Amino acid sequence: MEKIIDIEERIPSMRERRRRRTNRKFIFIVSVFLIALLIILYFQSPFSRIDKFHVAGAKIYEPSFYTDKSELQVDDSLWGFSTKEVEKRLEKIEGVQKANVSRKWLRGVQITVTEWKPIAYIENDGQFGLLLENGDVFTPKKLSPEEDAPILNGFSDIDVKKRMTEQLMKMENEVYQLISEIIYTGRKEEPNYITVFMDDGYEIKAVIPTFAEKMAYYSAIIAQLDGKEKGVIDMEVGTFFTPYSKIYGLIGNEEEEDEEEVELDEESE
């Protein structure tokens, strides 16, 4: 015999289920409305606008230069721009290798740039610009000076300039920072000659292809000259030292015994 269910007994449970479904729909609609309202209020409030910029990695340009070039301003919408488009604008700047732009909660914009490293100062169209590690030379309007960068003179040939840049990039920082000026003295038959003036008073004669390799022993060479008169260290073939007095005749005959050219041991400590 089939069980007979009274429909009246099911009505309360059906009503309860219907009520719960209605409540869920109501809560969902209200939630969507509130979220939409909050979003509208947020975009109408100051919290959706740029309050400040954070710039990292700026060395050859001032941080403010990058904020100007981003074409973003304080009080612009924090969500009204494409970070990728701003990055493309910044990466077109001479001297910039890579740029990254991100929104920084709540109201900040983070700009992080990777610049090509400055290797030296070099004359460019009558004024000094920066020679970068990628070989570019430029003179920005706003420049943060690299005090330890040496000055390059006479490096007009692109290939020679590139090879000199490669040598400087191989050098240890301690010795690199002692270099004051490098003058290109090469000629047609021998295009690699350079003369280097050091901050500690010595003059170096060298050739570009072996410059970094020879200068790796600079500290050991100087240690052998401790107490001696300053002079010229010839690293073109072997390593020889000649005091300035012998070259320029600045001392009397009684000191001639100290004027002779001295061969130096590169690997001595």
Phi, psi and omega in degrees: 000127182289143179282130181259124180256126179287124181299330180294333179286335182273340184304314181301316181292324178294319177297321180295317179295319179296321180295319180295320178296319179297318179298318180296318178297319180296313180299319180298314181296316179296319180297315178299318179298314181295318179298316178298320179296317179296321178296316179298314179297321180298314182289342176269350185265164177297340183291347179263008183244152183295130180257321181201164179246144174241120181244127179236144176092000181282119178231310181276344172238157173288149178305322181296334179298319181288324178294323177296316182289340178290341182065019174258151181224157173301137182083357169291157178297133179293339183246010184265018180217160177263123179298324181295321180293320178295319178300319179297320179297316182291325182286350174277349180290134179298128180100352181260125179273317183205149178226145176227128181237133180215156176275134183247114184299136003270318192234019184257161173236125180261123176244117179242121182244145171247109182267153170292134185292131175291131180258321183195163166276145179209144180292132182218109180056046175085357176220162184276130174241190179253133171269120183263166184295341177271003177094352179288146174236128179208159180235091180290156179292322179247112187233127172271110188295139173265098189297329184273358182283133178286167177259133175254130179236137175085008182267074181270333180285128184298317181294317179297318179297320179296316181292325177293320177299316180299321180292318180296325180290338180276347188282151173290142186299324182300317180281320180305319182289346178275348182282125180265313184207144175235123180250129178281118182242017181292159177225178188303316183282339178217090189276010187250001185287138174221153173241129186240130176254128184259153179295336181272008172102354181269155175244136183245132169255125185210174173240146188302313186301331183248012187299308182297319180297315180292319183289347176297338180259011186301316181298319179293323179294315180296326179299326178288339182262008182304124179091348179273164175295150175293158180186204184256130176254114182266114180249014183294310175224114188071198178219117182230149179240133175230123180294153179301327183299324179288326181284317186253356178062051186262359182233168183281173183296332183295344181252010184298334181295338180264005188266354187290152175293136184241130174275133186250150176266115184296329188263005179289146178254000000 
